[in-house]
Amino acid sequence: MPTPLDRALNSKNLFLGFAGMVTAVAAWSIWGSDVFPAESDPTGNPEDWTSDDMRRWLRARGLMPNENASREELLERVKANLRIPRKSTSAA
């Protein structure tokens, strides 16, 4: 008498689920960066950026912003670090 595990291993649904996952991974590796582009740095005058833009800009440079920082504190920190290039995410 087959056990529930035996029935699951012989199931077409398991095969289709696995095939779907493989297809999804392949699609992501082919089109992922085009369909889901990475967030870009905000541009223009930092005084016009939102608090979220400033936090993202600081995080991209490894300057972890304080979650409780006011907009003015974030703006001051961005202005003080404007010349620091973005950290590379790829290993050389």
MODELLER restraints for C-alpha pairs under 7 A, 6 or more apart:
rsr = mdl.restraints
at = mdl.atoms
rsr.add(forms.Gaussian(group=physical.xy_distance, feature=features.Distance(at['CA:8:A'], at['CA:14:A']), mean=6.96, stdev=0.5))
rsr.add(forms.Gaussian(group=physical.xy_distance, feature=features.Distance(at['CA:41:A'], at['CA:57:A']), mean=6.14, stdev=0.5))
rsr.add(forms.Gaussian(group=physical.xy_distance, feature=features.Distance(at['CA:42:A'], at['CA:53:A']), mean=6.25, stdev=0.5))
rsr.add(forms.Gaussian(group=physical.xy_distance, feature=features.Distance(at['CA:46:A'], at['CA:75:A']), mean=6.88, stdev=0.5))
rsr.add(forms.Gaussian(group=physical.xy_distance, feature=features.Distance(at['CA:47:A'], at['CA:75:A']), mean=6.85, stdev=0.5))
rsr.add(forms.Gaussian(group=physical.xy_distance, feature=features.Distance(at['CA:51:A'], at['CA:71:A']), mean=5.76, stdev=0.5))
rsr.add(forms.Gaussian(group=physical.xy_distance, feature=features.Distance(at['CA:54:A'], at['CA:74:A']), mean=6.40, stdev=0.5))
rsr.add(forms.Gaussian(group=physical.xy_distance, feature=features.Distance(at['CA:54:A'], at['CA:75:A']), mean=6.99, stdev=0.5))
rsr.add(forms.Gaussian(group=physical.xy_distance, feature=features.Distance(at['CA:54:A'], at['CA:78:A']), mean=6.85, stdev=0.5))
rsr.add(forms.Gaussian(group=physical.xy_distance, feature=features.Distance(at['CA:55:A'], at['CA:65:A']), mean=6.07, stdev=0.5))
rsr.add(forms.Gaussian(group=physical.xy_distance, feature=features.Distance(at['CA:58:A'], at['CA:64:A']), mean=6.15, stdev=0.5))
rsr.add(forms.Gaussian(group=physical.xy_distance, feature=features.Distance(at['CA:58:A'], at['CA:65:A']), mean=6.40, stdev=0.5))
rsr.add(forms.Gaussian(group=physical.xy_distance, feature=features.Distance(at['CA:58:A'], at['CA:78:A']), mean=6.80, stdev=0.5))
rsr.add(forms.Gaussian(group=physical.xy_distance, feature=features.Distance(at['CA:59:A'], at['CA:65:A']), mean=6.86, stdev=0.5))
rsr.add(forms.Gaussian(group=physical.xy_distance, feature=features.Distance(at['CA:60:A'], at['CA:86:A']), mean=5.92, stdev=0.5))
rsr.add(forms.Gaussian(group=physical.xy_distance, feature=features.Distance(at['CA:60:A'], at['CA:87:A']), mean=6.39, stdev=0.5))
rsr.add(forms.Gaussian(group=physical.xy_distance, feature=features.Distance(at['CA:61:A'], at['CA:85:A']), mean=6.86, stdev=0.5))
rsr.add(forms.Gaussian(group=physical.xy_distance, feature=features.Distance(at['CA:61:A'], at['CA:86:A']), mean=4.84, stdev=0.5))
rsr.add(forms.Gaussian(group=physical.xy_distance, feature=features.Distance(at['CA:61:A'], at['CA:87:A']), mean=5.23, stdev=0.5))
rsr.add(forms.Gaussian(group=physical.xy_distance, feature=features.Distance(at['CA:62:A'], at['CA:87:A']), mean=6.98, stdev=0.5))
